[in-house]
Amino acid sequence: MSVNSVHLVGRAGRDAEVKFFESGSVKGNFTIAVNRIGKNDEPDWFELELWGKTAEIAGNYVKKGHLVGIKGSLKIDSWTDKTTGAARSKPVIRVEKLDLLTSKKDSESGGYNGGYTGAEM
């Protein structure tokens, strides 16, 4: 049995970015900072990838500093560096479910939909 499941709660490190493709696909991404238990520890940063309706919702409502919860899976993106020719890779969390945890009061953008609690792919 194998399981690839990631659950995180953290704050967005930047506004969510969304790309619309000619094929009709929608892809979004942003980073989150997740605090460790120790108060003096630096947060861990994670790159998130979202698709479809989940990406659109993130693009509309996730702003830098907003608290979000995610459920997804870990994948490794690999590529060849165009400058050096070296093999490169980075871990990315592919988000399956996004929960918007920032309240209207906490939101500075005024665009948060308080009635919406989450999106699934």
N, C-alpha and C positions, 0 to 999 in steps of 0.2 A: 504494500500500500504506500502511495506517495501523496503528499499534500503540499500545495503551493498556495498558501493563503496569508495575506498581510492585512492587518487591521491597525490603523494609525489615527490619532487625533492630534492635530497641531494647527499652527497658524500659517496662513499663506505668506510666502516670502515675496510674492509679487502678484499683480493682477493676472488672472487667467488669460491666456492668449488662445484664440481660436482661428483655425484655417478651414475654409470651405473649398473643397475640390470639385472640379468639373464633373466628376463621377457622381457627385451628390453626397459623398462622404464628408464627415465633419470630424476634425481632430483638434483636441485642446491639450494644453499643458500648463503647468505651473509647479512651483516648489512649495514644500511645507517644511517648517521647522518643528521638530518634536523634542520637547524637553525631556531630559533624563531625570531620575529620581533625586539625585544630589543637587542641592541648590547652586553649587558653584560649577557644576558641569556645563559645558557648552552644549547647545542643542544639536541633534542629528538632523541633517538636511536630506530630503528625498525629492527626486524628480518624479512628477506624476504625468501620466499619459491617459487621456480620456477620449472616447469616441462617441459619435452619434448624439442623441438627445442629452446625455450626461455632459458632453463637451459644451453643447450650447448653453445649458443651464450654468455651468461653471463660468463661461464667458460673460453671461449676464449678471451673475451675482457674486462671484468670488473676487474679492479685492484684497490687496496687500493688508495683512494683519487680521483678516477674518478667520475665525475658528471653524475648522472643518473636520469631519470624520470621514474616513475612507475605508472601503473594503476592496481588495484587489489581489493581484498576483505579481510576483517578482519576475522580471525578464531581464536579459542582458542584451543591450544594443551593442553591436560590433561594427566597426568600419575601419578603413585604411586612411591614415592621415595623408592628405594631399600634398602637404609640404615635405614631410619626412619619409613617407611611405611605410611608417610603422603601424602595426596593428594596434587599434585602440578599442576600448570598451567601457561601458558604464552601466550601473544598475538603474533600472527604471521600474516604477510601480504602475502596472496597467490597472486603472481604476474600474471596478465593476459597479460600485455603489458609492454615491457621494451624499453626505449629510451636511447641510448648512447649519452650523451651530451658533453663529453670531446672531444675537438678538437685534431687533430694530433699534433699540437704545444704543447698542454697541456699534452699530453700523454707521460709518461716517458718510457713506455714499448716498444714502437715501433710496437706493435701488433694490434693497433686500425685500423679498417676498416672504413675510413672516408666516404665511399659511403653508408654505412649501417645506417639507422636511427632508426630502431626499430624492434621488434619481437612480434608477438602475438601468443598465444597458439592456 
